[in-house]
Amino acid sequence: MRPSGRLTECHAEAEANAPRAVPGRISALRRACESQYRVSGEPSRGTLTFFAGLATASAVPAFVPVRTNTTQGQTMDRSLTDPSRVTRILLPSSGTWGHGVGPGSRGVQLHYVRQGRGNPVLLLHGWPGFWYDWRRVIPGLALLADVIAPDLRGFGDSDKPDLPPSSGYTPEVHADDLAHLIEHLALAPVVVVAHDIGATIAQTLARRFPHHVRALVLLNPPYPGIGTRRFEPQAQREFWYQHFHQLPLAEELVGHSRGTIGAYLRYFYRHWTGRQDMLSEDELDSIVDVYARPGAFAASLAYYRARAGAKDARAATIPIEKIGQPTSVLWGESDPVIPVSWSDRLGDTFTDVTLRTLPGIGHFVPWEAPHDVIEAVSRVLDPGATASNADR
């Protein structure tokens, strides 16, 4: 049977819109076209709306994927490129993201967003964020993979159990949650892409459940090789908030109102960001809205309270066994809180690690440099195609 006219058109769009600087992207987008359309030209079950928003490194998706959840499965509707929407990012409440709920450990329910098809990729957010950290990565990455972005327990729309932080919110508990979700969704082995506190949890997941994790892509990661440098005076000028988060006063003062929560979060989103142009007021307002829900800000502090004692005990100790999964690290050179100079001991923690630093990028790599993230993941997913198409 001959390819349909729509498939041919999709191939043409891939050729026209794939950024030439990203190795293997044209062939990857052509494969996305082929998975998107049957030869009949009808959208195939569970596929992603094709879009042409990957044309430049700073572009925002020109239009967004449309996912309809049903009890029998999910289908995707194809949209046309609309240049007038090139600066629009959907708000987190939009149903078009593809929201779902699955089991974590100990009866906890985890909310997640899921798009695309193919090899599974799990995206883990940081603080002060939730799954929406990945809003500029998900549409493009879902052309290449089955993308799942959960809210960690205590964040976003996931459960926030009323448990002591030391027993309910440690990296080990978070890793157990994710292992349950991976098993429920039949994802293993999965590529884990993680940022900030999510990167700590990803490393714990890789150690505790090595057969669940195919590879790691870590963004400005806390890792054991940082050691006692975190306690040096210059570092503590940036880490003050972690001490503040130990106090009941933090939730009483900051959690007082939406206005106080907004002022607090805005400090970090402005101070830690290298590319201010990649964060709109609408996006920031939507993040504040999620943290301003009753109890949400206080719940987000539980991770830090769980980690406080452990950091003192472990800071000078690097685990004997290194993480064996292939690990790619992207590090923003303008991050003031986890500085790029701390990347010098990655080899002490990971047996197979590569590092790429990103000039002008701050702490929030997922949305400051989304195309660099997509490129790094694409290399992990299909290194052979990346190498063979490096000249395209």
Beta strands, then each sheet from edge to edge (+ up, - down):
strand 1: 66-70
strand 2: 73-77
strand 3: 99-103
strand 4: 109-116
strand 5: 120-124
strand 6: 146-150
strand 7: 190-195
strand 8: 213-219
strand 9: 327-332
strand 10: 353-358
sheet 1: 1+ 2-
sheet 2: 3+ 4- 6+ 5+ 7+ 8+ 9+ 10+
end
